Every structure is written in C-alpha cells, then in structure tokens.
Amino acid sequence: MADAERLINVALFGTTQSGKSSAANILLGSTDFRSSFAPRSATKDCRLGHSCHLHGFMRQGGQEITLQAQVLDAPGYPHSRLSKRHVKREVKEALAHHFGQEGLHLALLVQRADVPLCEQEASSPVQMIQELLGHAWKNYTAILFTHAEKIEEAGFNEDEYLHEASDTLLILLNSIQRRYIFQCKKGNSLNEQRIKILEKIMEFIKENCYQVLTLK
C-alpha cells in the first residue's frame, strides 16, 4: 500500500540576518536559498522551495504518512535596502500566489537565540505578521530560535534560557501559546536538525487539527 501524502505550507519571517534562509535550507534539505553573512540584507525577493518527499515520516490512523514541505522565504524587516511598504507588498503577493488556495499551516518567526529580543526589534516582524495574517495570526505562528548552540556555550539549558528571557519575548511566547523550536547545529547533522524541526512543526499543526489560515 502506498503511503498517504501530506503537504505542509510554512512561511518564514524575521529581521535581517536572523537566519531565515539558512533555516529554510534545513527544512528543505537543500541549499536552494542563498545564506551567508553580509553587512546588509541578503534576501530581496520571496522564494518558494519544495522539499523532497519524506517517506514514512509519521503515522496517522495506522497508516504511514509521506511528508513534503513548501517553505516561503521572505525578505527580512527592517531591511537595509527596501522600505516596509515594499517588503509588505512583496510578501503579501507571494503568500496569496503560493498559498492562496491551499492556505498557510504555520508562520515561523525566526529569532537569533544569541540576541536578546527587545520591544523595538520585535515590533517590526511581529507587526508585519499581524498585518499579513490577520486576527488569527497567534494560532498559526511559532518562534524558531536559530544559533541555539550559543545557549549551551553560555552555560544555559533551554528552560533556563527562557526563564531569563526578556519580558518582550515572554509576552510574545505567551501570546502564541508558547510554540517555539530551538535550532541547534552543534552535534547534529543537517538531517537530524531537519527532522527535529519538522517534528515540532507537525506537533503545532496537529494541535490546530490540521487547519490552515486562509489568505485572501
């Protein structure tokens, strides 16, 4: 019997140099998105990537499920070269074009674990998510902490890190039902990172009863 297939739609948001494109590559198991350190914003356009099919990724109703992910990588904001209006229009059009019919399963707000989240830094990407996804954004958003290996290097575990986090981050986490994922490169292969993140994403999607956010 062939595996049943499930396609999930994920969009990445965040500030410049937060690690969005690198996270997209890990989710897709590819190097499709340009990811490198730069003194200015690297991503100027929205791009959609497709992962290969992950056979037997999970079981549902006694049946093996093959998973495929579609990931939209969006320009960071604030952006070093593009206005907020331009970025918002670009992302809005891409969301409607790629996910307008199927809907969005999850928005990932990408945040560096080694950079404290302050109110000013949080307001721009969070506000953009709110404006683009509408009043239900809190039910379809999670935080992806990149550079999470820095937490261990600093002598913290994940619980301690969150306990010591800024009020801005804690308020945001509570508003999205404490949905978060740590992306840790240390000691993990890219495939191990990918599977761990996808498993957490599927937990969140399952909690939403596999519903999607309709984008008009």
Order of alpha helices (4+ residues) and beta strands (2+ residues): beta-alpha-beta-beta-beta-alpha-beta-alpha-beta-alpha-alpha-alpha-beta-alpha
